[in-house]
Amino acid sequence: MHDHDLGLRADLEKLMQQAAHRRQALRWMLAGGGTAGGLLAMAGLPGCGGGGDDAGSTTTTTTTTGGGTTTGGGTTTSCSVIPEETAGPYPGDGSNTSNGSIANALTLSGIVRSDIRSSIAGASGTASGVPLTVQLTLVNTNSSCASLDGYAIYLWHCDALGRYSMYSSGVTAENYLRGVQATSSSGVASFTTIVPGCYSGRWPHIHFEVYRSATTATQYSNKLKTSQLALPAAACQTVYATSGYTGSAANLAAISLTSDNIFSDGVSTQMATVTGDVSSGYVATLQVGIAA
């Protein structure tokens, strides 16, 4: 046999050994013996990564994560940077005024709270409406969708009649439907509130700002992200058929997601998943991705 035949056989045997090794390694990884990043590297694929925190970013990360209780190899999750949106004219974060004074609910005693239905700091009003629990899960798109523990979310929205506390006529002395919550070890901030009404010209929505911690959530200049959550039409239509939501059904019928000035460019990362009913209340959940 010629020397070059021996060289060819040796090369083929080496390639077959390497292929067998890769197959075995991939079987081990898929069985849960390694990380998602290791699997991607073994397969010769680029790992997860995030982009900038710009409005309209399409950065998406896919990973195996244990944000909640997991079994086996975990669950595969995707996360994208949520778009930057306007805080609107009624933020109550110190960025504007109401009745000639700086409107900043973030400095009020008791603003860090889960149940935001009642006013605080000397004000006594309570917002009535169909109960709603809002659960936002904050994740880092720059770190394989990792949960962001210890951050803070300031959340606010209008009442059943479409009025914003601190600003709207009749409720300027109130500060209900505003509150701050720190995220848990699984990145979740939960708020007990009511389903907001639908006022003319806007799709039903909830505003929120993300801060590095509850300690820094004292004024708008410290915020990391401002965005809005959209509520699905079906749940809103059911709620607006009940008493207390005067005008909301007609306002909803006159607006669409494509004509809304905030959500017209897409709501794939902003549309909440809503479950429940009028009698027992609703739960709205949304994953909020930021490039931390």
C-alpha positions in Angstrom: 0.0 0.0 0.0 1.3 3.4 -0.9 2.2 6.0 1.8 -0.4 8.4 0.6 -3.1 5.7 1.0 -2.0 5.3 4.7 -2.3 9.0 5.1 -5.8 9.1 3.7 -7.0 6.2 5.9 -5.6 7.9 9.0 -7.3 11.1 8.1 -10.6 9.4 7.6 -10.3 7.5 10.9 -9.6 10.7 12.7 -12.5 12.5 11.2 -14.9 9.6 12.1 -13.6 9.7 15.7 -14.2 13.4 15.9 -17.7 13.1 14.5 -18.5 10.4 17.1 -17.2 12.6 19.8 -19.4 15.5 18.7 -22.5 13.3 18.5 -21.9 12.0 22.0 -21.3 15.5 23.4 -24.5 16.8 21.8 -26.5 13.9 23.2 -25.0 14.7 26.7 -25.9 18.4 26.3 -29.5 17.7 25.1 -30.0 15.4 28.1 -29.4 18.4 30.4 -25.7 17.8 31.2 -24.5 21.2 30.1 -25.5 24.8 29.5 -27.3 26.2 26.5 -24.3 28.4 25.8 -22.1 25.3 25.8 -24.4 23.5 23.4 -24.3 26.5 21.0 -20.5 26.6 21.2 -20.3 22.8 20.6 -22.4 23.1 17.5 -20.3 25.9 16.2 -23.1 28.5 16.6 -22.9 32.0 18.1 -24.1 32.4 21.7 -26.9 34.6 22.9 -26.4 38.3 23.1 -28.2 41.6 23.4 -28.2 44.9 21.6 -28.7 48.5 22.5 -31.7 49.6 24.6 -33.1 51.6 21.7 -36.8 52.1 20.9 -38.1 49.5 18.5 -35.1 47.2 19.0 -35.6 43.7 17.7 -32.9 42.1 19.8 -34.0 38.6 20.8 -32.3 36.2 23.1 -33.2 32.5 23.3 -32.0 30.5 26.3 -32.7 27.7 28.8 -33.7 29.5 31.9 -34.9 28.7 35.4 -36.8 31.9 36.0 -39.4 29.8 37.9 -39.7 26.2 38.9 -38.2 24.0 36.3 -37.9 20.3 35.7 -35.4 18.4 33.5 -33.5 20.7 31.3 -35.7 23.8 31.9 -37.9 25.7 29.5 -36.8 27.6 26.4 -37.6 31.3 26.6 -37.1 34.2 24.2 -36.7 37.8 25.3 -36.6 41.1 23.4 -35.9 44.6 24.4 -39.2 46.3 25.0 -39.6 49.6 23.0 -39.0 52.9 24.7 -42.3 54.9 24.8 -43.4 58.3 26.0 -44.4 58.7 29.7 -47.3 60.8 28.5 -48.6 64.0 30.1 -49.4 62.4 33.5 -46.3 60.5 34.8 -46.2 61.9 38.3 -42.4 61.2 38.3 -41.2 64.8 38.9 -40.8 65.6 35.2 -43.7 68.0 34.9 -46.1 70.0 37.0 -49.8 69.9 38.0 -51.6 72.9 39.3 -48.4 74.9 39.4 -46.4 72.4 41.5 -44.0 69.6 40.6 -46.0 66.4 40.4 -43.9 63.6 41.9 -45.6 60.6 43.5 -42.2 58.9 43.8 -41.4 61.0 46.9 -44.6 60.2 48.7 -44.5 58.2 51.9 -45.8 54.7 51.2 -45.4 54.8 47.4 -43.5 51.5 47.5 -46.5 49.2 47.7 -48.2 46.4 45.9 -51.8 47.4 46.2 -52.1 50.8 44.4 -55.9 51.2 44.4 -56.0 53.7 47.2 -54.4 57.1 47.7 -51.6 57.6 50.3 -49.8 60.3 52.2 -52.9 62.1 53.6 -55.1 61.5 50.5 -58.0 59.1 51.1 -59.6 58.3 47.7 -59.9 54.7 46.4 -60.3 53.8 42.7 -63.2 51.5 42.0 -63.3 49.0 39.1 -62.8 45.4 38.2 -59.8 44.0 40.0 -56.6 43.4 38.1 -53.3 42.0 39.1 -50.4 43.1 36.9 -47.3 40.9 37.0 -44.2 42.2 35.1 -41.2 40.0 34.8 -38.0 42.0 34.2 -35.2 40.2 32.3 -31.8 41.1 30.9 -31.5 40.7 27.1 -27.7 41.1 27.5 -27.4 38.1 29.8 -29.4 35.1 28.3 -32.8 36.5 29.5 -31.6 36.3 33.2 -34.1 37.6 35.8 -33.3 41.0 37.1 -33.5 40.9 40.9 -33.8 44.0 43.1 -34.7 46.4 40.3 -37.8 48.6 40.7 -40.8 49.3 38.5 -43.0 52.4 38.9 -46.4 51.7 37.4 -49.3 54.1 36.8 -52.5 54.3 34.8 -55.9 56.0 34.6 -59.0 55.1 36.6 -62.2 53.5 35.3 -63.4 56.9 34.0 -60.1 57.6 32.2 -58.8 60.1 34.8 -55.2 60.3 36.0 -54.7 61.0 39.7 -52.8 64.2 40.5 -53.7 65.7 37.1 -57.3 65.2 35.9 -60.2 67.3 37.1 -61.9 65.9 40.1 -58.9 63.8 41.2 -56.0 66.3 41.4 -55.9 65.7 45.2 -55.6 61.9 44.8 -52.6 59.8 44.0 -54.1 56.4 43.6 -53.2 53.9 40.8 -49.5 54.8 41.2 -46.9 52.6 43.0 -43.4 51.2 43.0 -42.4 47.6 43.5 -39.0 46.0 43.7 -38.5 42.9 41.6 -38.2 39.5 43.3 -35.4 37.0 42.8 -37.3 35.8 39.7 -37.5 39.3 38.4 -41.2 39.8 39.1 -42.9 42.9 40.3 -46.6 42.5 41.1 -49.3 45.2 41.5 -52.9 44.9 42.7 -55.0 47.4 40.8 -58.1 47.8 38.6 -58.7 47.4 34.9 -58.1 50.9 33.5 -60.8 52.6 31.5 -60.4 53.6 27.8 -60.4 57.3 27.1 -60.8 58.9 23.7 -57.9 58.5 21.3 -55.9 55.8 23.2 -56.0 52.0 23.3 -56.3 50.7 26.9 -52.8 50.7 28.4 -50.6 50.9 31.5 -47.5 53.0 31.9 -44.3 52.0 33.7 -40.7 53.0 34.3 -37.8 50.8 35.2 -35.3 51.8 37.9 -32.1 50.2 39.1 -33.5 49.9 42.6 -36.3 51.2 44.8 -33.8 53.6 46.4 -33.2 55.3 43.0 -36.9 55.3 42.1 -37.4 58.9 43.4 -37.3 60.9 40.2 -37.5 60.5 36.4 -33.9 61.3 35.8 -32.8 58.0 37.3 -35.0 55.8 35.1 -33.5 53.2 32.9 -36.6 52.6 30.6 -40.0 54.0 30.0 -42.7 51.9 28.2 -46.3 50.9 28.1 -48.3 47.7 28.4 -51.3 47.1 26.1 -54.4 45.2 27.2 -56.2 42.8 24.8 -59.5 43.8 23.3 -61.6 40.8 24.5 -61.0 41.3 28.2 -61.5 45.1 27.9 -64.8 44.7 26.0 -66.1 42.4 28.8 -65.0 44.8 31.5 -66.4 47.8 29.8 -69.8 46.2 29.6 -70.0 46.5 33.4 -71.1 49.5 35.4 -68.5 52.1 36.4 -66.7 52.3 33.0 -68.8 55.1 31.5 -67.7 55.9 28.0 -65.0 53.2 27.8 -66.9 50.8 25.5 -67.6 53.6 22.9 -64.0 54.9 23.1 -62.6 51.3 22.6 -64.9 50.8 19.6 -63.5 54.0 18.0 -59.8 53.1 18.3 -57.6 50.2 17.1 -54.1 49.1 17.7 -53.1 50.2 14.2 -54.6 53.7 14.8 -53.2 54.2 18.3 -50.3 56.6 18.3 -48.2 54.4 20.5 -49.0 50.8 19.5 -49.4 51.4 15.8 -45.8 50.2 15.1 -46.4 46.8 16.7 -47.2 45.4 20.2 -45.5 42.0 20.0 -43.4 42.8 23.2 -46.1 45.0 24.8 -49.4 43.0 24.6 -50.1 41.5 28.0 -51.5 38.0 28.5 -54.7 38.4 30.5 -56.7 35.6 32.3 -59.6 35.7 34.6 -63.1 37.1 34.6 -65.1 40.0 36.0 -66.3 38.3 39.2 -62.9 37.0 40.3 -60.8 39.6 38.7 -58.1 39.5 36.0 -54.4 38.8 35.9 -52.2 40.5 33.3 -48.6 39.2 32.7 -45.8 40.6 30.6 -42.1 39.9 30.2 -40.2 43.2 30.1 -36.7 42.9 28.5 -34.1 45.5 29.0 -30.4 45.6 28.0 -29.0 45.8 31.5 
